[in-house]
Amino acid sequence: MLALPKIRFAVIGLLEALGVAAGMSAGAMLPGPAIPILSQSFLVWQLIFSVLLLGKTYSLRQIIGCLLVTSGVILAVASGANDGHLLSGVKLIWPLLMVISSAFQAGASILKGKRPDIFVVNSFGSGFQALFVFLLLPLLSNLRGIKLAELSGHLNGGAECFLNVGESPIDCGGAPFLPLLFIFVNMAFNISLLNLVKMSSAVVASLTATSAVPISIYILSLPLPYIPQGAGLSASFILGGMVLLTGLILYNLPQSSKESKTD
């Protein structure tokens, strides 16, 4: 398995790096509850790419589930059309960029396919992802108005903020405990999900990950430490989240024998 050609993993890493870069840029400008909602467009992109690139067919139930996911995302985004709603005051480019980041991630998942070992795939893919994120730093910094000559200073400042040492012009409260906690929880979640796939099935893992959507929306709407403002959830945003969750469950339900024959 370790001797597999690495070009596929390199492409996977590039797509995931672009997804991370776009997602982080958009996430910095979006309210917390909007991020897990918009990220679920991943399913729509995955269905489109698998049909176009792999020629895969889907059952009517899965297509309806995907349409419900799309409708839920649109309802959630539309909740910012009026003042006082979740996305009011947020430029349209940022939710669109979050949706585009999901497209990159979906493309990477299609390239992974059914490889010999999911841990090997994720290890090589993550390695190339880290490499491409590093190589993309000059471009990303330029998009944020940071000149290449100033990049090293920003990296040093970021390291000092991460370690909570020195004098930083921004508030680094919670460091290094908070970023380390994020890394630990992220790794624990992904490792648990990978083990769940190995022990049960991708359907069970998908349904388990789906349950994280409403939980994360609710938690991110609360006035938490380091997120003191919280966020009000409009009726249209809650409705969009419910429609999206229904679509995710419908899409991931186990297939009947009749549906399996048509796939």
C-alpha positions as a Python dict, from the first residue, in 0.01 Angstrom:
ca = {
    (1, 'M'): (0, 0, 0),
    (2, 'L'): (285, 239, 78),
    (3, 'A'): (427, 178, -272),
    (4, 'L'): (115, 313, -447),
    (5, 'P'): (178, 592, -705),
    (6, 'K'): (177, 926, -523),
    (7, 'I'): (46, 1149, -805),
    (8, 'R'): (-316, 1078, -709),
    (9, 'F'): (-239, 1168, -347),
    (10, 'A'): (-69, 1489, -464),
    (11, 'V'): (-381, 1595, -657),
    (12, 'I'): (-597, 1503, -357),
    (13, 'G'): (-371, 1712, -131),
    (14, 'L'): (-387, 2010, -370),
    (15, 'L'): (-767, 2004, -386),
    (16, 'E'): (-794, 1971, -7),
    (17, 'A'): (-546, 2257, 39),
    (18, 'L'): (-754, 2480, -190),
    (19, 'G'): (-1063, 2376, 4),
    (20, 'V'): (-899, 2461, 336),
    (21, 'A'): (-771, 2796, 208),
    (22, 'A'): (-1109, 2898, 65),
    (23, 'G'): (-1295, 2768, 370),
    (24, 'M'): (-1074, 2951, 619),
    (25, 'S'): (-1096, 3277, 422),
    (26, 'A'): (-1475, 3253, 412),
    (27, 'G'): (-1509, 3124, 768),
    (28, 'A'): (-1332, 3430, 905),
    (29, 'M'): (-1607, 3650, 758),
    (30, 'L'): (-1911, 3432, 839),
    (31, 'P'): (-2109, 3386, 1163),
    (32, 'G'): (-2042, 3050, 1327),
    (33, 'P'): (-2378, 2875, 1266),
    (34, 'A'): (-2361, 2949, 891),
    (35, 'I'): (-2040, 2749, 845),
    (36, 'P'): (-2174, 2393, 909),
    (37, 'I'): (-2485, 2470, 700),
    (38, 'L'): (-2293, 2594, 394),
    (39, 'S'): (-2037, 2314, 426),
    (40, 'Q'): (-2310, 2057, 363),
    (41, 'S'): (-2310, 2162, -5),
    (42, 'F'): (-2025, 1905, -11),
    (43, 'L'): (-2288, 1636, -69),
    (44, 'V'): (-2430, 1817, -373),
    (45, 'W'): (-2085, 1863, -529),
    (46, 'Q'): (-1997, 1501, -456),
    (47, 'L'): (-2308, 1377, -636),
    (48, 'I'): (-2244, 1604, -937),
    (49, 'F'): (-1876, 1506, -969),
    (50, 'S'): (-1939, 1135, -926),
    (51, 'V'): (-2204, 1145, -1201),
    (52, 'L'): (-1990, 1351, -1441),
    (53, 'L'): (-1650, 1191, -1375),
    (54, 'L'): (-1734, 836, -1265),
    (55, 'G'): (-2062, 780, -1443),
    (56, 'K'): (-2225, 674, -1118),
    (57, 'T'): (-2604, 655, -1093),
    (58, 'Y'): (-2818, 740, -792),
    (59, 'S'): (-3161, 631, -674),
    (60, 'L'): (-3458, 866, -675),
    (61, 'R'): (-3443, 879, -295),
    (62, 'Q'): (-3082, 998, -301),
    (63, 'I'): (-3157, 1260, -565),
    (64, 'I'): (-3451, 1391, -359),
    (65, 'G'): (-3222, 1399, -52),
    (66, 'C'): (-2965, 1598, -246),
    (67, 'L'): (-3232, 1844, -365),
    (68, 'L'): (-3346, 1890, -4),
    (69, 'V'): (-2986, 1962, 100),
    (70, 'T'): (-2962, 2223, -177),
    (71, 'S'): (-3293, 2377, -70),
    (72, 'G'): (-3180, 2388, 292),
    (73, 'V'): (-2857, 2568, 203),
    (74, 'I'): (-3047, 2821, -12),
    (75, 'L'): (-3298, 2886, 266),
    (76, 'A'): (-3017, 2937, 517),
    (77, 'V'): (-2830, 3177, 289),
    (78, 'A'): (-3151, 3363, 202),
    (79, 'S'): (-3201, 3428, 573),
    (80, 'G'): (-2942, 3704, 538),
    (81, 'A'): (-3141, 3894, 277),
    (82, 'N'): (-3313, 4113, 536),
    (83, 'D'): (-3162, 4324, 812),
    (84, 'G'): (-3133, 4157, 1150),
    (85, 'H'): (-3096, 3805, 1014),
    (86, 'L'): (-2794, 3582, 1053),
    (87, 'L'): (-2615, 3679, 730),
    (88, 'S'): (-2727, 4041, 717),
    (89, 'G'): (-2430, 4263, 641),
    (90, 'V'): (-2225, 3973, 505),
    (91, 'K'): (-2118, 4009, 142),
    (92, 'L'): (-2245, 3736, -89),
    (93, 'I'): (-1889, 3642, -191),
    (94, 'W'): (-1817, 3483, 149),
    (95, 'P'): (-2100, 3225, 160),
    (96, 'L'): (-2029, 3152, -208),
    (97, 'L'): (-1661, 3099, -128),
    (98, 'M'): (-1756, 2856, 150),
    (99, 'V'): (-1968, 2660, -100),
    (100, 'I'): (-1677, 2660, -348),
    (101, 'S'): (-1445, 2527, -77),
    (102, 'S'): (-1682, 2232, -40),
    (103, 'A'): (-1648, 2170, -415),
    (104, 'F'): (-1270, 2129, -376),
    (105, 'Q'): (-1320, 1889, -85),
    (106, 'A'): (-1578, 1690, -281),
    (107, 'G'): (-1341, 1662, -578),
    (108, 'A'): (-1073, 1525, -346),
    (109, 'S'): (-1314, 1268, -203),
    (110, 'I'): (-1404, 1148, -554),
    (111, 'L'): (-1035, 1096, -638),
    (112, 'K'): (-982, 894, -321),
    (113, 'G'): (-1231, 633, -436),
    (114, 'K'): (-1213, 289, -271),
    (115, 'R'): (-844, 272, -192),
    (116, 'P'): (-678, -20, -1),
    (117, 'D'): (-663, 146, 341),
    (118, 'I'): (-835, 466, 447),
    (119, 'F'): (-558, 555, 694),
    (120, 'V'): (-294, 531, 420),
    (121, 'V'): (-505, 751, 192),
    (122, 'N'): (-563, 1015, 460),
    (123, 'S'): (-200, 1013, 575),
    (124, 'F'): (-58, 1074, 226),
    (125, 'G'): (-340, 1313, 137),
    (126, 'S'): (-290, 1516, 455),
    (127, 'G'): (85, 1530, 396),
    (128, 'F'): (42, 1674, 48),
    (129, 'Q'): (-231, 1904, 176),
    (130, 'A'): (7, 2055, 432),
    (131, 'L'): (272, 2099, 162),
    (132, 'F'): (36, 2280, -76),
    (133, 'V'): (-106, 2500, 200),
    (134, 'F'): (250, 2611, 273),
    (135, 'L'): (317, 2676, -98),
    (136, 'L'): (-8, 2873, -128),
    (137, 'L'): (79, 3105, 161),
    (138, 'P'): (224, 3384, -60),
    (139, 'L'): (-91, 3387, -275),
    (140, 'L'): (-325, 3376, 23),
    (141, 'S'): (-139, 3651, 206),
    (142, 'N'): (-151, 3870, -106),
    (143, 'L'): (-528, 3824, -124),
    (144, 'R'): (-548, 3948, 236),
    (145, 'G'): (-339, 4254, 154),
    (146, 'I'): (-17, 4120, 307),
    (147, 'K'): (292, 4175, 94),
    (148, 'L'): (538, 3890, 45),
    (149, 'A'): (809, 4081, 233),
    (150, 'E'): (577, 4110, 534),
    (151, 'L'): (483, 3742, 538),
    (152, 'S'): (769, 3629, 762),
    (153, 'G'): (677, 3894, 1017),
    (154, 'H'): (316, 3774, 1019),
    (155, 'L'): (430, 3412, 1061),
    (156, 'N'): (648, 3512, 1355),
    (157, 'G'): (361, 3707, 1505),
    (158, 'G'): (130, 3410, 1455),
    (159, 'A'): (378, 3179, 1630),
    (160, 'E'): (408, 3421, 1924),
    (161, 'C'): (28, 3445, 1944),
    (162, 'F'): (-5, 3067, 1930),
    (163, 'L'): (243, 3029, 2216),
    (164, 'N'): (99, 3339, 2389),
    (165, 'V'): (441, 3499, 2430),
    (166, 'G'): (566, 3845, 2344),
    (167, 'E'): (349, 4147, 2274),
    (168, 'S'): (89, 4088, 2007),
    (169, 'P'): (-135, 4366, 1866),
    (170, 'I'): (-431, 4126, 1868),
    (171, 'D'): (-601, 3942, 2153),
    (172, 'C'): (-439, 3598, 2193),
    (173, 'G'): (-645, 3501, 2495),
    (174, 'G'): (-681, 3127, 2539),
    (175, 'A'): (-357, 3042, 2358),
    (176, 'P'): (-198, 2794, 2350),
    (177, 'F'): (-473, 2593, 2524),
    (178, 'L'): (-752, 2689, 2282),
    (179, 'P'): (-575, 2608, 1951),
    (180, 'L'): (-432, 2286, 2100),
    (181, 'L'): (-781, 2190, 2216),
    (182, 'F'): (-910, 2250, 1862),
    (183, 'I'): (-636, 2029, 1715),
    (184, 'F'): (-702, 1754, 1969),
    (185, 'V'): (-1080, 1754, 1917),
    (186, 'N'): (-1038, 1766, 1537),
    (187, 'M'): (-800, 1469, 1539),
    (188, 'A'): (-1018, 1272, 1783),
    (189, 'F'): (-1327, 1331, 1568),
    (190, 'N'): (-1158, 1224, 1244),
    (191, 'I'): (-989, 918, 1396),
    (192, 'S'): (-1318, 812, 1556),
    (193, 'L'): (-1500, 854, 1225),
    (194, 'L'): (-1235, 653, 1037),
    (195, 'N'): (-1255, 374, 1295),
    (196, 'L'): (-1634, 380, 1268),
    (197, 'V'): (-1607, 331, 890),
    (198, 'K'): (-1371, 35, 941),
    (199, 'M'): (-1588, -127, 1212),
    (200, 'S'): (-1932, -69, 1061),
    (201, 'S'): (-2010, 98, 729),
    (202, 'A'): (-1987, 429, 549),
    (203, 'V'): (-2364, 474, 594),
    (204, 'V'): (-2340, 456, 974),
    (205, 'A'): (-2043, 696, 967),
    (206, 'S'): (-2232, 938, 741),
    (207, 'L'): (-2539, 936, 965),
    (208, 'T'): (-2319, 991, 1270),
    (209, 'A'): (-2145, 1286, 1103),
    (210, 'T'): (-2485, 1419, 1000),
    (211, 'S'): (-2591, 1439, 1365),
    (212, 'A'): (-2305, 1684, 1421),
    (213, 'V'): (-2472, 1944, 1195),
    (214, 'P'): (-2761, 2055, 1422),
    (215, 'I'): (-2544, 2016, 1732),
    (216, 'S'): (-2270, 2242, 1592),
    (217, 'I'): (-2526, 2499, 1469),
    (218, 'Y'): (-2680, 2521, 1815),
    (219, 'I'): (-2347, 2536, 2000),
    (220, 'L'): (-2204, 2804, 1769),
    (221, 'S'): (-2513, 3019, 1824),
    (222, 'L'): (-2447, 3035, 2199),
    (223, 'P'): (-2245, 3315, 2367),
    (224, 'L'): (-1944, 3094, 2435),
    (225, 'P'): (-1606, 3199, 2580),
    (226, 'Y'): (-1401, 3370, 2306),
    (227, 'I'): (-1725, 3396, 2100),
    (228, 'P'): (-1909, 3635, 2334),
    (229, 'Q'): (-2161, 3775, 2086),
    (230, 'G'): (-2328, 3449, 1987),
    (231, 'A'): (-2573, 3464, 1696),
    (232, 'G'): (-2948, 3485, 1664),
    (233, 'L'): (-3106, 3214, 1450),
    (234, 'S'): (-3389, 3340, 1230),
    (235, 'A'): (-3693, 3127, 1152),
    (236, 'S'): (-3583, 3084, 788),
    (237, 'F'): (-3236, 2972, 898),
    (238, 'I'): (-3382, 2712, 1137),
    (239, 'L'): (-3619, 2594, 863),
    (240, 'G'): (-3326, 2568, 621),
    (241, 'G'): (-3131, 2363, 875),
    (242, 'M'): (-3425, 2125, 926),
    (243, 'V'): (-3473, 2080, 550),
    (244, 'L'): (-3099, 2020, 506),
    (245, 'L'): (-3087, 1764, 789),
    (246, 'T'): (-3389, 1581, 641),
    (247, 'G'): (-3211, 1566, 306),
    (248, 'L'): (-2891, 1432, 462),
    (249, 'I'): (-3076, 1156, 647),
    (250, 'L'): (-3279, 1064, 338),
    (251, 'Y'): (-2965, 1050, 123),
    (252, 'N'): (-2775, 833, 371),
    (253, 'L'): (-3048, 582, 458),
    (254, 'P'): (-2954, 221, 378),
    (255, 'Q'): (-3049, 119, 25),
    (256, 'S'): (-3315, -142, -37),
    (257, 'S'): (-3232, -437, -258),
    (258, 'K'): (-3438, -282, -538),
    (259, 'E'): (-3241, 45, -519),
    (260, 'S'): (-2909, -144, -512),
    (261, 'K'): (-2994, -310, -842),
    (262, 'T'): (-3061, 25, -1008),
    (263, 'D'): (-2736, 188, -882),
}
